[in-house]
Amino acid sequence: FSQGSHLAKHRRSHTGERPHRCPACGKTFCQSSDLARHRRMHLGRKPLRCGDCGKLFRAGPALARHQRCHHREHSHRCPDCGK
């Protein structure tokens, strides 16, 4: 992971913690960004998808910034799964 905060968010996938709940339907998410993307579905907005990993984005600049991350060194590794 390129940032320690990204590793911390990833580690939630190992604990099953899902603290972010959709007020419209009750579905829960590990990350607030996943909830935000899900809520756009309720509003009928179509997201943009990263061709490298499939992550979804609402705005083109955010997608472009994310795609640059695929070309960086990842200095933070998850000790649980190596990702």
C-alpha positions as CSV (number, residue, x, y, z in Angstrom):
1,F,0.0,0.0,0.0
2,S,1.3,3.4,-0.9
3,Q,-0.1,5.0,2.3
4,G,-0.5,3.7,5.9
5,S,-4.1,4.9,6.0
6,H,-4.8,2.6,3.0
7,L,-3.3,-0.3,4.9
8,A,-5.5,0.5,7.9
9,K,-8.6,0.5,5.8
10,H,-7.6,-2.8,4.1
11,R,-7.1,-4.5,7.4
12,R,-10.8,-4.0,8.2
13,S,-11.4,-6.7,5.5
14,H,-9.7,-9.2,7.8
15,T,-11.8,-8.2,10.9
16,G,-15.2,-8.0,9.2
17,E,-15.7,-4.5,10.7
18,R,-18.3,-2.6,8.6
19,P,-19.0,0.7,10.4
20,H,-20.6,2.7,7.5
21,R,-24.3,2.1,7.0
22,C,-26.5,3.3,4.1
23,P,-29.4,5.3,5.5
24,A,-31.6,4.4,2.5
25,C,-31.3,0.6,2.6
26,G,-29.2,-0.4,5.6
27,K,-26.4,-2.0,3.7
28,T,-23.0,-1.7,5.5
29,F,-19.5,-1.0,4.2
30,C,-15.9,-1.2,5.5
31,Q,-15.0,2.1,4.0
32,S,-16.8,5.4,3.8
33,S,-15.8,5.7,0.1
34,D,-17.7,2.5,-0.7
35,L,-20.8,3.8,1.1
36,A,-20.5,7.1,-0.9
37,R,-20.3,5.1,-4.2
38,H,-23.2,3.0,-3.1
39,R,-25.3,6.0,-2.2
40,R,-24.8,7.4,-5.7
41,M,-26.6,4.3,-7.0
42,H,-29.7,5.5,-5.0
43,L,-29.4,8.8,-6.8
44,G,-29.1,7.3,-10.2
45,R,-25.5,8.6,-10.9
46,K,-23.2,6.3,-13.0
47,P,-19.7,5.9,-11.6
48,L,-16.4,5.7,-13.6
49,R,-14.4,2.5,-13.4
50,C,-10.6,2.0,-13.1
51,G,-9.5,-0.3,-15.9
52,D,-6.6,-1.7,-13.8
53,C,-8.5,-2.7,-10.6
54,G,-12.2,-2.0,-11.2
55,K,-12.5,0.6,-8.4
56,L,-15.3,3.1,-9.1
57,F,-15.1,6.9,-9.1
58,R,-17.7,9.7,-9.4
59,A,-15.3,12.2,-11.0
60,G,-12.7,12.0,-13.8
61,P,-9.9,13.8,-11.9
62,A,-10.3,11.3,-9.0
63,L,-10.0,8.4,-11.4
64,A,-6.9,9.9,-13.0
65,R,-5.3,10.5,-9.6
66,H,-6.1,6.9,-8.6
67,Q,-4.7,5.5,-11.9
68,R,-1.3,7.2,-11.2
69,C,-1.1,5.0,-8.0
70,H,-0.9,1.9,-10.1
71,H,2.5,3.1,-11.2
72,R,4.0,3.8,-7.8
73,E,5.9,1.7,-5.4
74,H,3.8,0.2,-2.6
75,S,5.8,0.5,0.6
76,H,3.1,-0.5,3.0
77,R,2.2,-4.2,2.9
78,C,-0.6,-6.0,4.9
79,P,1.0,-8.4,7.4
80,D,-2.0,-10.6,7.2
81,C,-2.3,-11.3,3.5
82,G,0.7,-9.6,1.8
83,K,-1.4,-7.3,-0.3
